[in-house]
């Protein structure tokens, strides 16, 4: 989960450690959406 966020948004562990589980899940969903848009076939 944290790896998905870090890979897309380049956030350090110290930033993500301050988030609660609900926020991590929200940001992971946003990271996956962005990854899919960036790598979608044209």
Buried (B, 14 or more C-beta within 10 A) or exposed (E): EBEBBBEBEEBEEEEBEEBEEEEBEEBBEBBEEEEEEEEEEE
